[in-house]
Amino acid sequence: MFATKVSAFRLLHMTSTKTGGPSLSVAIVAQNEQRTIADVLAPATELADEIVFLDSGSTDRTIEIAQRFGVRLYHQPWLGYSEQKNKALDLANGEWILSLDADEVMTPALVDEIRHILCAGIPADIDGFSIPRVLFIGDTPVRHGGFYPDAQLRLIRKGRGRFLPRIVHESIVVEGRVGQLKNDLLHYAYEDIEQFSQTMDQYARLSARHYLEQDHGYWRSNRLNEVLHPLWTLFYRQIVRGGLLGGRLCWRLNVIYAGYVRKKVSYLRQLTDSTSIPR
């Protein structure tokens, strides 16, 4: 009789979630994302039992739009990429957490896939799932030249994963095994190529700071590396990773990306030289 009651309780708990399985939280950090946030939240509400929305000071309509979707709204001054996202993870109550950027949109197929795996039951040794991600420039997807599948570990078991402490290019590490989902996450990161170029320059400066702090300066700041690494990057992404199939857009993006690789070296050398000057 007791076992029957326990089973009934578990069944009631499972069917009370939107997936029919363990509870799911979606965690989003945002600042001034009115362009994309409604598209991000609409599919999230179909899947999540709660949406943790951590805003770092939006001055546009981001908060107004988010509140229409019944999010749990929090405010937190910017802590840095990793720290801000870990803060959102800590605020989530679900047994599983899906960490999304405020410009990442789940496809209907991805929503169905996540619902299915949670409902069907996940092996105890799996603590996370990676999701393939499609980069968009404006409304144009980029599926060649190293920009796809760009798999991101985003769906994790509560308490079993954290974003590594990095200045930029933060990523999650989990304790157990990582599975791979099949359906895409759509990344509406850039309105145009100019915005992509500006962001790559910003990332190059942040990466240089990271390498300086980690004492990775000698080869990374070497002038020979400044020449060879960008050339190899352009060749690899255009030839090996099929950038030629992506046409003019992919070529322009990979030229900018190779420039980003070169700038990382140049900015790191500038930082290294400035910190070595006697005071």
C-alpha positions as CSV (number, residue, x, y, z in Angstrom):
1,M,0.0,0.0,0.0
2,F,2.8,2.4,0.9
3,A,4.7,1.6,-2.3
4,T,1.5,2.3,-4.3
5,K,1.0,5.7,-2.6
6,V,4.7,6.6,-3.4
7,S,4.3,5.6,-7.0
8,A,1.1,7.6,-7.3
9,F,2.8,10.6,-5.7
10,R,5.7,10.4,-8.2
11,L,3.2,10.0,-11.1
12,L,1.3,13.1,-10.0
13,H,4.6,15.1,-9.6
14,M,5.8,14.0,-13.1
15,T,2.6,14.8,-14.9
16,S,2.3,18.2,-13.2
17,T,5.3,19.5,-15.1
18,K,5.0,20.8,-18.7
19,T,7.2,18.0,-20.0
20,G,5.5,15.2,-18.1
21,G,9.0,14.5,-16.6
22,P,11.3,16.3,-14.1
23,S,10.8,20.0,-13.7
24,L,12.6,22.3,-16.1
25,S,13.7,25.9,-15.6
26,V,14.8,28.2,-18.4
27,A,17.5,30.7,-17.2
28,I,18.1,33.8,-19.3
29,V,20.4,36.8,-18.7
30,A,19.6,39.9,-20.6
31,Q,20.2,43.6,-21.2
32,N,18.5,45.6,-24.0
33,E,17.3,42.6,-26.0
34,Q,13.9,43.9,-27.2
35,R,14.8,42.8,-30.8
36,T,14.7,39.1,-30.0
37,I,13.4,38.5,-26.5
38,A,9.7,37.8,-27.4
39,D,10.9,35.2,-30.0
40,V,13.1,33.6,-27.3
41,L,10.4,33.5,-24.6
42,A,7.5,32.3,-26.7
43,P,8.8,28.7,-27.2
44,A,10.4,28.7,-23.7
45,T,6.9,29.2,-22.1
46,E,5.7,26.0,-23.9
47,L,8.4,23.9,-22.2
48,A,9.5,25.5,-18.9
49,D,7.9,25.3,-15.5
50,E,9.6,28.6,-14.7
51,I,11.6,31.1,-16.5
52,V,14.3,32.9,-14.5
53,F,15.0,36.2,-16.2
54,L,18.1,38.0,-14.9
55,D,18.3,41.6,-16.2
56,S,21.4,43.7,-15.8
57,G,20.0,47.1,-16.5
58,S,17.9,47.2,-19.7
59,T,16.8,50.7,-20.8
60,D,14.7,49.6,-23.8
61,R,11.4,47.5,-23.7
62,T,13.1,44.2,-22.7
63,I,11.6,44.0,-19.2
64,E,8.2,45.1,-20.4
65,I,8.1,42.4,-23.0
66,A,9.5,39.7,-20.7
67,Q,6.9,40.4,-18.0
68,R,4.1,39.6,-20.5
69,F,5.5,36.0,-20.5
70,G,5.2,35.6,-16.7
71,V,8.9,35.3,-16.1
72,R,10.5,35.4,-12.6
73,L,12.3,38.8,-13.0
74,Y,15.5,39.6,-11.1
75,H,17.9,42.5,-11.4
76,Q,21.6,42.1,-11.1
77,P,24.3,44.6,-12.2
78,W,26.6,43.0,-14.7
79,L,29.1,40.6,-13.0
80,G,30.8,39.3,-16.2
81,Y,29.6,36.6,-18.6
82,S,30.3,33.5,-16.5
83,E,29.3,35.0,-13.2
84,Q,26.0,36.5,-14.5
85,K,25.0,33.2,-16.0
86,N,26.0,31.2,-12.9
87,K,23.8,33.6,-10.9
88,A,20.9,32.8,-13.1
89,L,21.5,29.0,-12.6
90,D,21.6,29.5,-8.8
91,L,18.1,31.2,-9.0
92,A,16.5,28.3,-10.9
93,N,14.5,25.7,-9.0
94,G,14.0,23.1,-11.7
95,E,15.6,19.6,-11.6
96,W,16.9,20.5,-15.1
97,I,18.0,23.9,-16.3
98,L,18.2,25.2,-19.9
99,S,20.5,28.2,-20.1
100,L,19.6,30.5,-23.0
101,D,21.1,33.7,-24.2
102,A,18.6,36.4,-24.9
103,D,19.1,36.0,-28.7
104,E,18.7,32.2,-28.9
105,V,15.4,30.8,-30.1
106,M,14.3,27.2,-29.8
107,T,12.8,25.6,-32.8
108,P,9.5,23.7,-32.4
109,A,11.5,20.5,-33.1
110,L,13.9,21.3,-30.3
111,V,11.1,22.0,-27.9
112,D,9.6,18.6,-28.8
113,E,12.9,16.9,-28.4
114,I,13.7,18.3,-25.0
115,R,10.1,17.5,-23.8
116,H,10.6,13.9,-25.1
117,I,13.9,13.2,-23.4
118,L,12.7,14.6,-20.1
119,C,9.5,12.7,-20.2
120,A,11.2,9.4,-21.3
121,G,13.7,9.5,-18.5
122,I,17.4,10.4,-18.6
123,P,20.1,8.0,-17.4
124,A,21.5,9.0,-14.0
125,D,25.1,9.3,-15.4
126,I,24.1,12.0,-17.9
127,D,24.3,15.5,-16.5
128,G,23.9,17.6,-19.6
129,F,23.1,17.9,-23.3
130,S,24.7,19.9,-26.1
131,I,22.5,21.6,-28.7
132,P,23.6,22.4,-32.2
133,R,23.3,26.2,-32.9
134,V,22.7,28.1,-36.2
135,L,24.2,31.5,-36.4
136,F,22.1,34.2,-38.2
137,I,23.3,37.4,-39.7
138,G,20.1,39.4,-39.9
139,D,17.6,36.8,-41.2
140,T,20.3,34.7,-43.0
141,P,21.5,31.5,-41.5
142,V,25.2,30.6,-41.8
143,R,25.6,26.8,-42.0
144,H,29.2,26.5,-43.5
145,G,32.7,27.6,-42.8
146,G,33.0,26.5,-39.2
147,F,29.9,28.4,-38.0
148,Y,27.7,25.3,-37.7
149,P,26.9,23.1,-35.8
150,D,28.6,25.2,-33.0
151,A,27.2,22.8,-30.4
152,Q,26.6,24.4,-27.0
153,L,26.2,22.6,-23.7
154,R,23.1,24.3,-22.3
155,L,20.7,21.7,-20.8
156,I,22.1,20.6,-17.5
157,R,21.0,18.8,-14.4
158,K,20.5,21.2,-11.4
159,G,23.7,21.5,-9.3
160,R,25.8,19.4,-11.6
161,G,27.2,22.1,-14.0
162,R,28.7,25.6,-13.9
163,F,30.0,28.1,-16.4
164,L,33.8,28.3,-16.2
165,P,35.2,31.6,-14.9
166,R,36.3,33.3,-18.2
167,I,36.2,36.9,-19.3
168,V,34.7,35.8,-22.6
169,H,33.6,32.7,-24.5
170,E,32.2,31.2,-21.3
171,S,31.1,27.6,-21.4
172,I,29.5,25.1,-19.0
173,V,31.3,22.1,-17.5
174,V,29.3,19.3,-16.0
175,E,30.3,16.4,-13.7
176,G,28.8,13.5,-15.6
177,R,28.4,12.5,-19.2
178,V,27.1,14.8,-21.9
179,G,24.5,13.8,-24.5
180,Q,23.8,15.4,-27.9
181,L,20.5,16.7,-29.1
182,K,19.7,16.7,-32.8
183,N,17.5,19.8,-33.3
184,D,18.8,23.3,-33.7
185,L,18.9,26.4,-31.5
186,L,18.7,29.6,-33.7
187,H,21.2,32.3,-32.7
188,Y,20.1,35.7,-33.9
189,A,23.3,37.3,-32.7
190,Y,24.0,40.0,-35.3
191,E,21.8,42.4,-37.3
192,D,24.4,42.8,-40.0
193,I,28.1,42.1,-40.8
194,E,29.2,45.4,-39.3
195,Q,27.8,44.4,-35.9
196,F,29.6,41.0,-36.2
197,S,32.9,42.8,-37.0
198,Q,32.5,45.2,-34.0
199,T,31.7,42.3,-31.7
200,M,34.7,40.3,-32.9
201,D,37.0,43.2,-32.1
202,Q,35.5,43.4,-28.6
203,Y,36.0,39.7,-28.1
204,A,39.6,40.0,-29.3
205,R,40.3,42.6,-26.6
206,L,38.6,40.5,-23.9
207,S,40.5,37.3,-25.0
208,A,43.8,39.1,-24.9
209,R,43.0,40.1,-21.3
210,H,42.2,36.5,-20.5
211,Y,45.4,35.2,-21.9
212,L,47.4,37.8,-20.1
213,E,45.8,36.9,-16.8
214,Q,46.4,33.2,-17.4
215,D,50.1,33.9,-18.3
216,H,49.7,32.5,-21.8
217,G,51.6,35.3,-23.4
218,Y,54.8,34.1,-25.0
219,W,53.7,32.1,-28.1
220,R,50.2,33.7,-28.3
221,S,51.8,37.2,-28.6
222,N,54.6,36.1,-30.9
223,R,54.7,38.0,-34.2
224,L,55.1,34.8,-36.2
225,N,51.8,33.6,-34.6
226,E,50.2,36.8,-35.6
227,V,50.9,35.9,-39.3
228,L,50.5,32.1,-39.3
229,H,47.5,31.6,-37.1
230,P,45.1,33.9,-39.1
231,L,46.2,32.4,-42.4
232,W,45.6,28.9,-41.1
233,T,42.3,29.9,-39.6
234,L,41.1,31.3,-43.0
235,F,42.3,28.3,-44.9
236,Y,40.8,25.8,-42.4
237,R,37.4,27.5,-42.2
238,Q,37.0,28.2,-45.9
239,I,38.4,24.9,-47.3
240,V,38.3,22.2,-44.6
241,R,35.0,23.4,-43.0
242,G,33.3,24.2,-46.3
243,G,33.2,28.0,-46.2
244,L,33.3,28.0,-50.0
245,L,29.8,26.5,-50.0
246,G,28.6,29.5,-48.0
247,G,29.3,32.0,-50.8
248,R,30.2,35.6,-50.3
249,L,28.6,36.0,-46.9
250,C,30.7,33.1,-45.4
251,W,33.8,34.5,-47.0
252,R,33.3,37.9,-45.5
253,L,32.6,36.4,-42.1
254,N,35.7,34.3,-42.2
255,V,37.9,37.1,-43.2
256,I,36.6,39.0,-40.2
257,Y,37.1,35.9,-38.0
258,A,40.7,35.5,-39.2
259,G,41.2,39.2,-38.4
260,Y,39.8,38.5,-34.9
261,V,42.5,35.8,-34.5
262,R,45.2,38.3,-35.6
263,K,43.8,41.0,-33.2
264,K,44.0,38.7,-30.2
265,V,47.7,38.3,-30.8
266,S,48.2,42.0,-31.4
267,Y,46.2,43.1,-28.4
268,L,47.9,40.6,-26.2
269,R,51.3,41.8,-27.2
270,Q,50.3,45.4,-26.5
271,L,49.1,44.4,-23.0
272,T,52.2,42.4,-22.4
273,D,54.5,45.3,-23.4
274,S,52.5,47.8,-21.3
275,T,52.7,45.6,-18.2
276,S,56.4,44.9,-18.6
277,I,57.3,48.6,-18.6
278,P,59.2,49.5,-15.4
279,R,57.4,51.9,-13.1
